[in-house]
Amino acid sequence: MKNLGQMMKQAQAMQERMAEMQAGLERVEITGQSGGGMVQATLSGKGDLKRLKIDPSLMDPAEAEVVEDLIVAAHADAKAKVEAHTAEEMAKLTGGLNLPAGLKLPF
């Protein structure tokens, strides 16, 4: 039973570190861009859109569809970076332990 008690302590410690990591992700802001930086989307570590910056030269009404596409691309770039950052932080937390996809921590 000693091992079970130790496992429970480790699980509790991991849960605490996970909560700290999630709080840290709230403070992280990551920017993605498209169109050579003409459109920039900044997301929180949780994936919430915080800022959107559009170069004024793109404000031609005839270019609306291009701007819309660039916004989507910038958001996708930022989201990919957020996911990579989150995976990095999770790897630090779990010590490189490959947990199954979809496993929700804390338990």
MDAnalysis code that builds the backbone (N, CA, C; Angstrom):
import MDAnalysis as mda
import numpy as np

u = mda.Universe.empty(321, n_residues=107, atom_resindex=np.repeat(np.arange(107), 3), trajectory=True)
u.add_TopologyAttr("name", ["N", "CA", "C"] * 107)
u.add_TopologyAttr("resid", np.arange(1, 108))
u.add_TopologyAttr("resname", ["MET", "LYS", "ASN", "LEU", "GLY", "GLN", "MET", "MET", "LYS", "GLN", "ALA", "GLN", "ALA", "MET", "GLN", "GLU", "ARG", "MET", "ALA", "GLU", "MET", "GLN", "ALA", "GLY", "LEU", "GLU", "ARG", "VAL", "GLU", "ILE", "THR", "GLY", "GLN", "SER", "GLY", "GLY", "GLY", "MET", "VAL", "GLN", "ALA", "THR", "LEU", "SER", "GLY", "LYS", "GLY", "ASP", "LEU", "LYS", "ARG", "LEU", "LYS", "ILE", "ASP", "PRO", "SER", "LEU", "MET", "ASP", "PRO", "ALA", "GLU", "ALA", "GLU", "VAL", "VAL", "GLU", "ASP", "LEU", "ILE", "VAL", "ALA", "ALA", "HIS", "ALA", "ASP", "ALA", "LYS", "ALA", "LYS", "VAL", "GLU", "ALA", "HIS", "THR", "ALA", "GLU", "GLU", "MET", "ALA", "LYS", "LEU", "THR", "GLY", "GLY", "LEU", "ASN", "LEU", "PRO", "ALA", "GLY", "LEU", "LYS", "LEU", "PRO", "PHE"])
u.atoms.positions = np.array([
    [0.815, -1.208, 0.000],
    [0.000, 0.000, 0.000],
    [0.853, 1.265, 0.000],
    [2.109, 1.140, 0.362],
    [2.989, 2.294, 0.385],
    [3.095, 2.917, -1.010],
    [3.174, 2.085, -2.041],
    [3.270, 2.587, -3.407],
    [2.022, 3.354, -3.818],
    [0.864, 2.907, -3.382],
    [-0.389, 3.582, -3.705],
    [-0.406, 4.975, -3.082],
    [0.035, 5.058, -1.844],
    [0.099, 6.367, -1.178],
    [1.047, 7.309, -1.895],
    [2.176, 6.780, -2.335],
    [3.155, 7.598, -3.063],
    [2.570, 8.049, -4.406],
    [1.870, 7.142, -5.080],
    [1.244, 7.492, -6.361],
    [0.213, 8.594, -6.172],
    [-0.550, 8.525, -5.097],
    [-1.566, 9.547, -4.826],
    [-0.911, 10.902, -4.571],
    [0.205, 10.906, -3.845],
    [0.931, 12.152, -3.596],
    [1.461, 12.724, -4.905],
    [2.000, 11.847, -5.768],
    [2.520, 12.300, -7.057],
    [1.392, 12.849, -7.926],
    [0.238, 12.191, -7.911],
    [-0.910, 12.655, -8.688],
    [-1.381, 14.013, -8.188],
    [-1.386, 14.190, -6.878],
    [-1.803, 15.473, -6.308],
    [-0.806, 16.571, -6.680],
    [0.488, 16.261, -6.614],
    [1.510, 17.243, -6.984],
    [1.378, 17.605, -8.464],
    [1.116, 16.611, -9.311],
    [0.954, 16.892, -10.737],
    [-0.285, 17.753, -10.972],
    [-1.330, 17.486, -10.227],
    [-2.552, 18.269, -10.347],
    [-2.288, 19.734, -9.973],
    [-1.505, 19.956, -8.937],
    [-1.163, 21.314, -8.521],
    [-0.323, 22.009, -9.592],
    [0.657, 21.279, -10.152],
    [1.490, 21.860, -11.213],
    [0.656, 22.150, -12.462],
    [-0.314, 21.285, -12.731],
    [-1.199, 21.482, -13.879],
    [-2.021, 22.755, -13.696],
    [-2.522, 22.977, -12.502],
    [-3.291, 24.193, -12.224],
    [-2.417, 25.425, -12.403],
    [-1.164, 25.345, -11.954],
    [-0.227, 26.460, -12.140],
    [0.030, 26.693, -13.620],
    [0.203, 25.620, -14.385],
    [0.453, 25.758, -15.814],
    [-0.744, 26.405, -16.506],
    [-1.948, 25.988, -16.145],
    [-3.145, 26.555, -16.760],
    [-3.279, 28.035, -16.434],
    [-2.943, 28.415, -15.214],
    [-2.968, 29.833, -14.848],
    [-1.922, 30.598, -15.651],
    [-0.771, 29.979, -15.857],
    [0.283, 30.615, -16.662],
    [-0.145, 30.792, -18.105],
    [-0.903, 29.846, -18.642],
    [-1.376, 29.957, -20.021],
    [-2.327, 31.133, -20.189],
    [-3.025, 31.498, -19.132],
    [-3.915, 32.660, -19.192],
    [-3.116, 33.944, -19.453],
    [-1.880, 33.988, -18.949],
    [-1.059, 35.193, -19.070],
    [-0.246, 35.237, -20.358],
    [-0.057, 34.095, -21.011],
    [0.756, 34.025, -22.222],
    [-0.019, 34.600, -23.398],
    [0.665, 35.384, -24.219],
    [0.084, 35.863, -25.468],
    [1.023, 35.492, -26.597],
    [0.452, 34.890, -27.654],
    [1.241, 34.427, -28.784],
    [0.634, 35.015, -30.048],
    [1.503, 35.548, -30.911],
    [1.049, 36.205, -32.123],
    [1.381, 35.363, -33.346],
    [0.389, 35.211, -34.207],
    [0.571, 34.578, -35.508],
    [0.391, 35.641, -36.574],
    [0.930, 35.376, -37.743],
    [0.822, 36.384, -38.792],
    [0.617, 35.755, -40.157],
    [0.162, 36.579, -41.084],
    [0.018, 36.160, -42.463],
    [0.274, 37.373, -43.352],
    [0.398, 37.108, -44.635],
    [0.631, 38.213, -45.571],
    [1.915, 38.956, -45.272],
    [2.944, 38.218, -44.876],
    [4.224, 38.866, -44.566],
    [4.142, 39.811, -43.381],
    [3.251, 39.523, -42.460],
    [3.111, 40.351, -41.256],
    [2.068, 41.450, -41.401],
    [1.380, 41.484, -42.531],
    [0.373, 42.537, -42.736],
    [-0.867, 42.311, -41.875],
    [-1.100, 41.061, -41.493],
    [-2.186, 40.741, -40.567],
    [-1.583, 39.933, -39.426],
    [-1.876, 40.376, -38.204],
    [-1.366, 39.689, -37.025],
    [-2.521, 39.428, -36.064],
    [-2.572, 38.199, -35.569],
    [-3.587, 37.811, -34.595],
    [-2.863, 37.366, -33.330],
    [-3.259, 37.931, -32.200],
    [-2.657, 37.575, -30.917],
    [-3.690, 36.824, -30.093],
    [-3.282, 35.614, -29.667],
    [-4.158, 34.765, -28.861],
    [-3.574, 34.583, -27.473],
    [-4.455, 34.332, -26.503],
    [-3.989, 33.939, -25.178],
    [-3.544, 32.494, -25.263],
    [-2.867, 32.025, -24.235],
    [-2.453, 30.631, -24.186],
    [-3.629, 29.670, -24.163],
    [-4.808, 30.183, -23.900],
    [-6.022, 29.374, -23.914],
    [-6.706, 29.404, -25.273],
    [-6.166, 30.221, -26.202],
    [-6.717, 30.270, -27.557],
    [-7.718, 31.380, -27.793],
    [-7.897, 32.278, -26.829],
    [-8.828, 33.396, -27.000],
    [-8.147, 34.506, -27.799],
    [-8.854, 35.053, -28.799],
    [-8.321, 36.144, -29.604],
    [-8.262, 37.402, -28.742],
    [-7.054, 37.952, -28.585],
    [-6.856, 39.142, -27.753],
    [-6.741, 40.410, -28.597],
    [-6.017, 40.313, -29.719],
    [-5.808, 41.469, -30.581],
    [-5.753, 41.021, -32.031],
    [-6.141, 41.951, -32.891],
    [-6.044, 41.732, -34.325],
    [-5.474, 43.012, -34.916],
    [-4.378, 42.894, -35.648],
    [-3.733, 44.059, -36.244],
    [-3.729, 43.871, -37.754],
    [-4.247, 44.886, -38.464],
    [-4.318, 44.833, -39.925],
    [-3.605, 46.058, -40.479],
    [-2.664, 45.822, -41.378],
    [-1.935, 46.910, -42.013],
    [-2.937, 47.788, -42.768],
    [-2.883, 49.109, -42.588],
    [-3.840, 50.011, -43.244],
    [-3.870, 49.887, -44.768],
    [-2.776, 49.447, -45.363],
    [-2.755, 49.331, -46.822],
    [-3.726, 48.263, -47.329],
    [-4.203, 47.413, -46.443],
    [-5.150, 46.366, -46.842],
    [-6.606, 46.820, -46.745],
    [-6.840, 48.059, -46.374],
    [-8.202, 48.524, -46.118],
    [-8.978, 48.918, -47.374],
    [-8.523, 48.537, -48.535],
    [-9.233, 48.785, -49.788],
    [-10.450, 47.859, -49.834],
    [-11.655, 48.420, -49.965],
    [-12.856, 47.574, -49.989],
    [-12.803, 46.478, -51.068],
    [-12.092, 46.714, -52.127],
    [-11.984, 45.713, -53.185],
    [-11.152, 44.511, -52.735],
    [-10.395, 44.690, -51.665],
    [-9.528, 43.631, -51.149],
    [-10.118, 42.933, -49.919],
    [-11.391, 43.139, -49.662],
    [-12.024, 42.590, -48.456],
    [-11.842, 41.078, -48.350],
    [-12.010, 40.355, -49.426],
    [-11.892, 38.907, -49.383],
    [-10.462, 38.478, -49.047],
    [-9.489, 39.201, -49.571],
    [-8.082, 38.910, -49.265],
    [-7.826, 39.131, -47.779],
    [-8.328, 40.235, -47.245],
    [-8.146, 40.540, -45.820],
    [-8.795, 39.453, -44.962],
    [-9.984, 39.035, -45.328],
    [-10.666, 37.974, -44.574],
    [-9.834, 36.699, -44.561],
    [-9.284, 36.333, -45.712],
    [-8.446, 35.132, -45.795],
    [-7.182, 35.279, -44.953],
    [-6.602, 36.472, -44.979],
    [-5.394, 36.711, -44.194],
    [-5.679, 36.645, -42.698],
    [-6.843, 37.116, -42.283],
    [-7.226, 37.050, -40.870],
    [-7.341, 35.589, -40.433],
    [-7.998, 34.786, -41.238],
    [-8.149, 33.368, -40.915],
    [-6.775, 32.697, -40.849],
    [-5.894, 33.027, -41.803],
    [-4.557, 32.430, -41.825],
    [-3.730, 32.861, -40.610],
    [-3.824, 34.133, -40.229],
    [-3.085, 34.619, -39.062],
    [-3.591, 33.945, -37.789],
    [-4.892, 33.782, -37.692],
    [-5.465, 33.102, -36.525],
    [-4.992, 31.652, -36.478],
    [-4.991, 30.976, -37.612],
    [-4.535, 29.582, -37.657],
    [-3.064, 29.481, -37.261],
    [-2.249, 30.423, -37.708],
    [-0.829, 30.434, -37.356],
    [-0.657, 30.603, -35.852],
    [-1.390, 31.567, -35.280],
    [-1.295, 31.803, -33.835],
    [-1.801, 30.587, -33.056],
    [-2.878, 29.973, -33.517],
    [-3.430, 28.810, -32.822],
    [-2.439, 27.649, -32.833],
    [-1.773, 27.434, -33.952],
    [-0.766, 26.370, -34.029],
    [0.370, 26.644, -33.048],
    [0.763, 27.909, -32.922],
    [1.823, 28.273, -31.989],
    [1.376, 28.081, -30.544],
    [0.120, 28.413, -30.249],
    [-0.423, 28.202, -28.896],
    [-0.415, 26.714, -28.568],
    [-0.847, 25.886, -29.513],
    [-0.881, 24.442, -29.277],
    [0.526, 23.887, -29.061],
    [1.502, 24.392, -29.825],
    [2.886, 23.943, -29.649],
    [3.411, 24.360, -28.278],
    [3.095, 25.589, -27.869],
    [3.529, 26.090, -26.560],
    [2.901, 25.256, -25.444],
    [1.622, 24.967, -25.574],
    [0.924, 24.172, -24.571],
    [1.524, 22.772, -24.486],
    [1.822, 22.172, -25.637],
    [2.430, 20.839, -25.650],
    [3.803, 20.864, -24.981],
    [4.566, 21.930, -25.220],
    [5.883, 22.093, -24.585],
    [5.744, 22.157, -23.069],
    [4.807, 22.973, -22.609],
    [4.587, 23.122, -21.170],
    [4.113, 21.801, -20.561],
    [3.263, 21.084, -21.281],
    [2.764, 19.798, -20.786],
    [3.915, 18.795, -20.700],
    [4.812, 18.812, -21.688],
    [5.960, 17.899, -21.663],
    [6.846, 18.190, -20.458],
    [7.016, 19.468, -20.136],
    [7.798, 19.833, -18.950],
    [7.117, 19.294, -17.690],
    [5.806, 19.433, -17.653],
    [5.028, 19.027, -16.487],
    [5.063, 17.519, -16.277],
    [4.952, 16.776, -17.367],
    [4.873, 15.322, -17.250],
    [6.235, 14.655, -17.364],
    [7.274, 15.458, -17.506],
    [8.615, 14.900, -17.606],
    [8.816, 14.090, -18.874],
    [8.129, 14.484, -19.945],
    [8.284, 13.796, -21.214],
    [7.451, 12.533, -21.322],
    [6.662, 12.236, -20.307],
    [5.801, 11.059, -20.326],
    [4.758, 11.247, -21.421],
    [4.699, 10.337, -22.367],
    [3.734, 10.434, -23.457],
    [2.375, 9.945, -22.990],
    [1.503, 10.901, -22.676],
    [0.162, 10.553, -22.231],
    [-0.738, 10.387, -23.452],
    [-1.731, 9.527, -23.365],
    [-2.629, 9.329, -24.508],
    [-3.342, 10.616, -24.885],
    [-3.545, 10.816, -26.177],
    [-4.270, 11.996, -26.649],
    [-5.664, 11.994, -26.032],
    [-6.105, 13.156, -25.619],
    [-7.436, 13.275, -25.038],
    [-7.484, 13.013, -23.544],
    [-6.371, 12.593, -22.952],
    [-6.355, 12.368, -21.510],
    [-6.443, 13.723, -20.828],
    [-7.446, 13.894, -20.029],
    [-7.666, 15.176, -19.371],
    [-7.046, 15.160, -17.989],
    [-6.099, 16.058, -17.793],
    [-5.535, 16.249, -16.468],
    [-5.987, 17.605, -15.985],
    [-6.233, 17.846, -14.745],
    [-6.168, 16.884, -13.653],
    [-7.303, 15.874, -13.744],
    [-7.092, 14.762, -13.054],
    [-7.992, 13.607, -13.144],
    [-9.390, 13.922, -12.707],
])
